[in-house]
Amino acid sequence: MIFFEPRPEVDHLCLLDVESLIRDIQPKKAVLTHFGMTMLRAKPQIQALELSNKLGIEVSAAYDGMTINF
């Protein structure tokens, strides 16, 4: 599950963790999935676009029925 902000009492990723992982791994494309309510309220599509712009890597927010072409 991805939370918008860190929650030390819960062992899940937050958006800063995801940003760090993407920066370190340098994938061609990253798809964010399994959002917590805080992330849903922060609009995952907007957060993914901001990460894309910041990191120079295509980042998308998953949605129901989404397909990925490689």
Biopython code that builds the backbone (N, CA, C, O; Angstrom):
import numpy as np
from Bio.PDB.StructureBuilder import StructureBuilder

atoms = [
    (1, "MET", "N", (0.849, -1.173, 0.000)),
    (1, "MET", "CA", (0.000, 0.000, 0.000)),
    (1, "MET", "C", (0.891, 1.231, 0.000)),
    (1, "MET", "O", (1.920, 1.260, 0.674)),
    (2, "ILE", "N", (0.500, 2.233, -0.746)),
    (2, "ILE", "CA", (1.249, 3.488, -0.791)),
    (2, "ILE", "C", (0.452, 4.559, -0.056)),
    (2, "ILE", "O", (-0.696, 4.841, -0.399)),
    (3, "PHE", "N", (1.074, 5.149, 0.956)),
    (3, "PHE", "CA", (0.491, 6.287, 1.661)),
    (3, "PHE", "C", (1.085, 7.569, 1.091)),
    (3, "PHE", "O", (2.185, 7.557, 0.537)),
    (4, "PHE", "N", (0.369, 8.656, 1.224)),
    (4, "PHE", "CA", (0.874, 9.939, 0.748)),
    (4, "PHE", "C", (2.043, 10.407, 1.614)),
    (4, "PHE", "O", (3.066, 10.850, 1.092)),
    (5, "GLU", "N", (1.893, 10.312, 2.932)),
    (5, "GLU", "CA", (2.939, 10.740, 3.862)),
    (5, "GLU", "C", (3.405, 9.546, 4.696)),
    (5, "GLU", "O", (2.667, 8.572, 4.845)),
    (6, "PRO", "N", (4.617, 9.613, 5.239)),
    (6, "PRO", "CA", (5.120, 8.503, 6.065)),
    (6, "PRO", "C", (4.228, 8.236, 7.271)),
    (6, "PRO", "O", (3.707, 9.160, 7.896)),
    (7, "ARG", "N", (4.063, 6.959, 7.583)),
    (7, "ARG", "CA", (3.323, 6.536, 8.783)),
    (7, "ARG", "C", (4.184, 5.483, 9.467)),
    (7, "ARG", "O", (4.054, 4.295, 9.171)),
    (8, "PRO", "N", (5.063, 5.899, 10.376)),
    (8, "PRO", "CA", (6.007, 4.977, 11.002)),
    (8, "PRO", "C", (5.357, 3.777, 11.687)),
    (8, "PRO", "O", (5.975, 2.719, 11.798)),
    (9, "GLU", "N", (4.121, 3.933, 12.145)),
    (9, "GLU", "CA", (3.450, 2.844, 12.848)),
    (9, "GLU", "C", (2.917, 1.760, 11.903)),
    (9, "GLU", "O", (2.478, 0.701, 12.352)),
    (10, "VAL", "N", (2.958, 2.032, 10.592)),
    (10, "VAL", "CA", (2.460, 1.080, 9.596)),
    (10, "VAL", "C", (3.586, 0.755, 8.622)),
    (10, "VAL", "O", (4.244, 1.658, 8.106)),
    (11, "ASP", "N", (3.805, -0.520, 8.374)),
    (11, "ASP", "CA", (4.909, -0.956, 7.518)),
    (11, "ASP", "C", (4.493, -0.970, 6.043)),
    (11, "ASP", "O", (4.337, -2.031, 5.438)),
    (12, "HIS", "N", (4.318, 0.230, 5.481)),
    (12, "HIS", "CA", (3.975, 0.388, 4.070)),
    (12, "HIS", "C", (4.781, 1.555, 3.504)),
    (12, "HIS", "O", (5.298, 2.387, 4.249)),
    (13, "LEU", "N", (4.880, 1.602, 2.188)),
    (13, "LEU", "CA", (5.598, 2.686, 1.527)),
    (13, "LEU", "C", (4.801, 3.984, 1.559)),
    (13, "LEU", "O", (3.571, 3.978, 1.608)),
    (14, "CYS", "N", (5.526, 5.088, 1.531)),
    (14, "CYS", "CA", (4.902, 6.388, 1.325)),
    (14, "CYS", "C", (5.455, 6.934, 0.002)),
    (14, "CYS", "O", (6.356, 6.342, -0.591)),
    (15, "LEU", "N", (4.923, 8.035, -0.440)),
    (15, "LEU", "CA", (5.327, 8.589, -1.721)),
    (15, "LEU", "C", (6.822, 8.919, -1.766)),
    (15, "LEU", "O", (7.448, 8.764, -2.814)),
    (16, "LEU", "N", (7.397, 9.365, -0.667)),
    (16, "LEU", "CA", (8.836, 9.644, -0.630)),
    (16, "LEU", "C", (9.656, 8.365, -0.807)),
    (16, "LEU", "O", (10.704, 8.382, -1.452)),
    (17, "ASP", "N", (9.177, 7.254, -0.232)),
    (17, "ASP", "CA", (9.853, 5.961, -0.413)),
    (17, "ASP", "C", (9.820, 5.550, -1.880)),
    (17, "ASP", "O", (10.820, 5.095, -2.434)),
    (18, "VAL", "N", (8.665, 5.717, -2.492)),
    (18, "VAL", "CA", (8.498, 5.357, -3.903)),
    (18, "VAL", "C", (9.424, 6.201, -4.772)),
    (18, "VAL", "O", (10.075, 5.680, -5.678)),
    (19, "GLU", "N", (9.485, 7.488, -4.502)),
    (19, "GLU", "CA", (10.371, 8.382, -5.258)),
    (19, "GLU", "C", (11.823, 7.917, -5.146)),
    (19, "GLU", "O", (12.544, 7.877, -6.142)),
    (20, "SER", "N", (12.243, 7.569, -3.945)),
    (20, "SER", "CA", (13.612, 7.108, -3.729)),
    (20, "SER", "C", (13.886, 5.804, -4.482)),
    (20, "SER", "O", (14.943, 5.650, -5.094)),
    (21, "LEU", "N", (12.940, 4.874, -4.438)),
    (21, "LEU", "CA", (13.108, 3.606, -5.156)),
    (21, "LEU", "C", (13.215, 3.823, -6.663)),
    (21, "LEU", "O", (14.081, 3.246, -7.320)),
    (22, "ILE", "N", (12.342, 4.647, -7.200)),
    (22, "ILE", "CA", (12.378, 4.904, -8.643)),
    (22, "ILE", "C", (13.695, 5.577, -9.030)),
    (22, "ILE", "O", (14.298, 5.229, -10.044)),
    (23, "ARG", "N", (14.137, 6.537, -8.223)),
    (23, "ARG", "CA", (15.403, 7.219, -8.497)),
    (23, "ARG", "C", (16.571, 6.233, -8.479)),
    (23, "ARG", "O", (17.457, 6.310, -9.331)),
    (24, "ASP", "N", (16.581, 5.312, -7.518)),
    (24, "ASP", "CA", (17.675, 4.346, -7.395)),
    (24, "ASP", "C", (17.647, 3.280, -8.487)),
    (24, "ASP", "O", (18.694, 2.927, -9.030)),
    (25, "ILE", "N", (16.466, 2.766, -8.813)),
    (25, "ILE", "CA", (16.338, 1.668, -9.768)),
    (25, "ILE", "C", (16.409, 2.146, -11.213)),
    (25, "ILE", "O", (16.900, 1.424, -12.081)),
    (26, "GLN", "N", (15.926, 3.352, -11.478)),
    (26, "GLN", "CA", (15.935, 3.934, -12.831)),
    (26, "GLN", "C", (15.204, 3.055, -13.859)),
    (26, "GLN", "O", (15.779, 2.719, -14.894)),
    (27, "PRO", "N", (13.945, 2.679, -13.587)),
    (27, "PRO", "CA", (13.214, 1.881, -14.574)),
    (27, "PRO", "C", (12.838, 2.735, -15.783)),
    (27, "PRO", "O", (12.878, 3.964, -15.720)),
    (28, "LYS", "N", (12.473, 2.079, -16.879)),
    (28, "LYS", "CA", (11.975, 2.816, -18.052)),
    (28, "LYS", "C", (10.588, 3.369, -17.765)),
    (28, "LYS", "O", (10.225, 4.443, -18.245)),
    (29, "LYS", "N", (9.824, 2.632, -16.985)),
    (29, "LYS", "CA", (8.456, 3.019, -16.648)),
    (29, "LYS", "C", (8.136, 2.486, -15.256)),
    (29, "LYS", "O", (8.566, 1.389, -14.899)),
    (30, "ALA", "N", (7.387, 3.252, -14.469)),
    (30, "ALA", "CA", (6.943, 2.807, -13.152)),
    (30, "ALA", "C", (5.432, 3.005, -13.060)),
    (30, "ALA", "O", (4.895, 4.013, -13.521)),
    (31, "VAL", "N", (4.764, 2.035, -12.464)),
    (31, "VAL", "CA", (3.316, 2.125, -12.273)),
    (31, "VAL", "C", (3.028, 2.016, -10.784)),
    (31, "VAL", "O", (3.359, 1.013, -10.151)),
    (32, "LEU", "N", (2.418, 3.039, -10.234)),
    (32, "LEU", "CA", (2.057, 3.051, -8.824)),
    (32, "LEU", "C", (0.740, 2.300, -8.642)),
    (32, "LEU", "O", (-0.207, 2.518, -9.397)),
    (33, "THR", "N", (0.675, 1.423, -7.650)),
    (33, "THR", "CA", (-0.536, 0.640, -7.395)),
    (33, "THR", "C", (-0.843, 0.593, -5.903)),
    (33, "THR", "O", (-0.032, 1.011, -5.077)),
    (34, "HIS", "N", (-2.018, 0.080, -5.572)),
    (34, "HIS", "CA", (-2.425, -0.231, -4.207)),
    (34, "HIS", "C", (-2.347, 0.994, -3.296)),
    (34, "HIS", "O", (-1.508, 1.063, -2.398)),
    (35, "PHE", "N", (-3.232, 1.953, -3.542)),
    (35, "PHE", "CA", (-3.210, 3.234, -2.836)),
    (35, "PHE", "C", (-3.989, 3.198, -1.531)),
    (35, "PHE", "O", (-5.076, 2.626, -1.446)),
    (36, "GLY", "N", (-3.402, 3.826, -0.517)),
    (36, "GLY", "CA", (-4.127, 4.067, 0.727)),
    (36, "GLY", "C", (-5.024, 5.287, 0.541)),
    (36, "GLY", "O", (-4.899, 6.014, -0.445)),
    (37, "MET", "N", (-5.922, 5.503, 1.488)),
    (37, "MET", "CA", (-6.872, 6.620, 1.373)),
    (37, "MET", "C", (-6.172, 7.973, 1.297)),
    (37, "MET", "O", (-6.642, 8.870, 0.599)),
    (38, "THR", "N", (-5.049, 8.132, 2.010)),
    (38, "THR", "CA", (-4.356, 9.425, 1.962)),
    (38, "THR", "C", (-3.824, 9.687, 0.556)),
    (38, "THR", "O", (-3.821, 10.826, 0.089)),
    (39, "MET", "N", (-3.377, 8.637, -0.107)),
    (39, "MET", "CA", (-2.883, 8.783, -1.480)),
    (39, "MET", "C", (-4.045, 9.047, -2.439)),
    (39, "MET", "O", (-3.919, 9.862, -3.352)),
    (40, "LEU", "N", (-5.162, 8.372, -2.242)),
    (40, "LEU", "CA", (-6.331, 8.616, -3.096)),
    (40, "LEU", "C", (-6.799, 10.061, -2.977)),
    (40, "LEU", "O", (-7.157, 10.683, -3.977)),
    (41, "ARG", "N", (-6.799, 10.598, -1.759)),
    (41, "ARG", "CA", (-7.194, 12.007, -1.574)),
    (41, "ARG", "C", (-6.196, 12.961, -2.227)),
    (41, "ARG", "O", (-6.565, 14.061, -2.637)),
    (42, "ALA", "N", (-4.931, 12.542, -2.325)),
    (42, "ALA", "CA", (-3.886, 13.375, -2.934)),
    (42, "ALA", "C", (-3.876, 13.241, -4.458)),
    (42, "ALA", "O", (-3.024, 13.830, -5.123)),
    (43, "LYS", "N", (-4.812, 12.472, -5.014)),
    (43, "LYS", "CA", (-4.957, 12.273, -6.447)),
    (43, "LYS", "C", (-3.711, 11.616, -7.058)),
    (43, "LYS", "O", (-2.792, 12.305, -7.501)),
    (44, "PRO", "N", (-3.691, 10.280, -7.077)),
    (44, "PRO", "CA", (-2.526, 9.535, -7.547)),
    (44, "PRO", "C", (-2.057, 9.924, -8.949)),
    (44, "PRO", "O", (-0.858, 9.912, -9.226)),
    (45, "GLN", "N", (-2.997, 10.271, -9.836)),
    (45, "GLN", "CA", (-2.606, 10.652, -11.190)),
    (45, "GLN", "C", (-1.734, 11.912, -11.169)),
    (45, "GLN", "O", (-0.758, 12.017, -11.913)),
    (46, "ILE", "N", (-2.095, 12.847, -10.323)),
    (46, "ILE", "CA", (-1.320, 14.093, -10.202)),
    (46, "ILE", "C", (0.042, 13.796, -9.569)),
    (46, "ILE", "O", (1.062, 14.323, -10.014)),
    (47, "GLN", "N", (0.061, 12.960, -8.541)),
    (47, "GLN", "CA", (1.323, 12.609, -7.881)),
    (47, "GLN", "C", (2.256, 11.884, -8.853)),
    (47, "GLN", "O", (3.464, 12.123, -8.849)),
    (48, "ALA", "N", (1.701, 11.001, -9.682)),
    (48, "ALA", "CA", (2.511, 10.284, -10.672)),
    (48, "ALA", "C", (3.091, 11.254, -11.693)),
    (48, "ALA", "O", (4.261, 11.142, -12.059)),
    (49, "LEU", "N", (2.288, 12.198, -12.151)),
    (49, "LEU", "CA", (2.772, 13.197, -13.108)),
    (49, "LEU", "C", (3.888, 14.041, -12.499)),
    (49, "LEU", "O", (4.879, 14.335, -13.167)),
    (50, "GLU", "N", (3.733, 14.427, -11.248)),
    (50, "GLU", "CA", (4.774, 15.214, -10.573)),
    (50, "GLU", "C", (6.062, 14.405, -10.434)),
    (50, "GLU", "O", (7.154, 14.945, -10.615)),
    (51, "LEU", "N", (5.942, 13.108, -10.113)),
    (51, "LEU", "CA", (7.139, 12.262, -10.042)),
    (51, "LEU", "C", (7.794, 12.142, -11.412)),
    (51, "LEU", "O", (9.018, 12.205, -11.522)),
    (52, "SER", "N", (6.987, 11.971, -12.457)),
    (52, "SER", "CA", (7.527, 11.889, -13.820)),
    (52, "SER", "C", (8.342, 13.126, -14.150)),
    (52, "SER", "O", (9.464, 13.025, -14.648)),
    (53, "ASN", "N", (7.783, 14.281, -13.874)),
    (53, "ASN", "CA", (8.470, 15.545, -14.169)),
    (53, "ASN", "C", (9.738, 15.701, -13.338)),
    (53, "ASN", "O", (10.760, 16.173, -13.835)),
    (54, "LYS", "N", (9.667, 15.309, -12.091)),
    (54, "LYS", "CA", (10.801, 15.458, -11.170)),
    (54, "LYS", "C", (11.943, 14.499, -11.511)),
    (54, "LYS", "O", (13.113, 14.880, -11.458)),
    (55, "LEU", "N", (11.598, 13.239, -11.865)),
    (55, "LEU", "CA", (12.604, 12.204, -12.056)),
    (55, "LEU", "C", (12.993, 11.972, -13.512)),
    (55, "LEU", "O", (14.011, 11.335, -13.783)),
    (56, "GLY", "N", (12.199, 12.479, -14.447)),
    (56, "GLY", "CA", (12.482, 12.241, -15.854)),
    (56, "GLY", "C", (12.230, 10.798, -16.267)),
    (56, "GLY", "O", (12.812, 10.318, -17.240)),
    (57, "ILE", "N", (11.366, 10.107, -15.533)),
    (57, "ILE", "CA", (10.999, 8.718, -15.792)),
    (57, "ILE", "C", (9.480, 8.669, -15.866)),
    (57, "ILE", "O", (8.797, 9.315, -15.072)),
    (58, "GLU", "N", (8.949, 7.908, -16.815)),
    (58, "GLU", "CA", (7.499, 7.797, -16.943)),
    (58, "GLU", "C", (6.913, 7.075, -15.736)),
    (58, "GLU", "O", (7.211, 5.905, -15.495)),
    (59, "VAL", "N", (6.083, 7.779, -14.988)),
    (59, "VAL", "CA", (5.408, 7.212, -13.821)),
    (59, "VAL", "C", (3.911, 7.363, -14.042)),
    (59, "VAL", "O", (3.430, 8.449, -14.365)),
    (60, "SER", "N", (3.182, 6.277, -13.868)),
    (60, "SER", "CA", (1.731, 6.282, -14.032)),
    (60, "SER", "C", (1.076, 5.787, -12.756)),
    (60, "SER", "O", (1.675, 5.040, -11.983)),
    (61, "ALA", "N", (-0.161, 6.213, -12.548)),
    (61, "ALA", "CA", (-0.962, 5.700, -11.449)),
    (61, "ALA", "C", (-1.914, 4.655, -12.021)),
    (61, "ALA", "O", (-2.639, 4.933, -12.976)),
    (62, "ALA", "N", (-1.916, 3.464, -11.446)),
    (62, "ALA", "CA", (-2.774, 2.387, -11.930)),
    (62, "ALA", "C", (-4.241, 2.742, -11.692)),
    (62, "ALA", "O", (-4.575, 3.507, -10.788)),
    (63, "TYR", "N", (-5.107, 2.164, -12.527)),
    (63, "TYR", "CA", (-6.550, 2.306, -12.359)),
    (63, "TYR", "C", (-7.206, 1.006, -12.800)),
    (63, "TYR", "O", (-6.607, 0.223, -13.538)),
    (64, "ASP", "N", (-8.422, 0.776, -12.355)),
    (64, "ASP", "CA", (-9.134, -0.454, -12.678)),
    (64, "ASP", "C", (-9.241, -0.632, -14.182)),
    (64, "ASP", "O", (-9.627, 0.293, -14.896)),
    (65, "GLY", "N", (-8.904, -1.808, -14.657)),
    (65, "GLY", "CA", (-8.989, -2.130, -16.074)),
    (65, "GLY", "C", (-7.783, -1.680, -16.890)),
    (65, "GLY", "O", (-7.762, -1.851, -18.109)),
    (66, "MET", "N", (-6.794, -1.116, -16.240)),
    (66, "MET", "CA", (-5.609, -0.615, -16.941)),
    (66, "MET", "C", (-4.846, -1.764, -17.585)),
    (66, "MET", "O", (-4.713, -2.836, -16.996)),
    (67, "THR", "N", (-4.346, -1.536, -18.798)),
    (67, "THR", "CA", (-3.447, -2.485, -19.463)),
    (67, "THR", "C", (-2.159, -1.766, -19.781)),
    (67, "THR", "O", (-2.141, -0.553, -19.989)),
    (68, "ILE", "N", (-1.074, -2.533, -19.819)),
    (68, "ILE", "CA", (0.248, -1.965, -20.089)),
    (68, "ILE", "C", (0.812, -2.668, -21.310)),
    (68, "ILE", "O", (0.837, -3.897, -21.370)),
    (69, "ASN", "N", (1.263, -1.894, -22.276)),
    (69, "ASN", "CA", (1.907, -2.448, -23.460)),
    (69, "ASN", "C", (3.413, -2.220, -23.363)),
    (69, "ASN", "O", (3.871, -1.113, -23.077)),
    (70, "PHE", "N", (4.166, -3.277, -23.604)),
    (70, "PHE", "CA", (5.629, -3.189, -23.553)),
    (70, "PHE", "C", (6.198, -3.193, -24.948)),
    (70, "PHE", "O", (7.416, -3.126, -25.118)),
]
sb = StructureBuilder()
sb.init_structure("model")
sb.init_model(0)
sb.init_chain("A")
sb.init_seg("    ")
for serial, (resi, resn, name, xyz) in enumerate(atoms, 1):
    if name == "N":
        sb.init_residue(resn, " ", resi, " ")
    sb.init_atom(name, np.array(xyz, "f"), 0.0, 1.0, " ", f" {name:<3s}", serial, name[0])
structure = sb.get_structure()
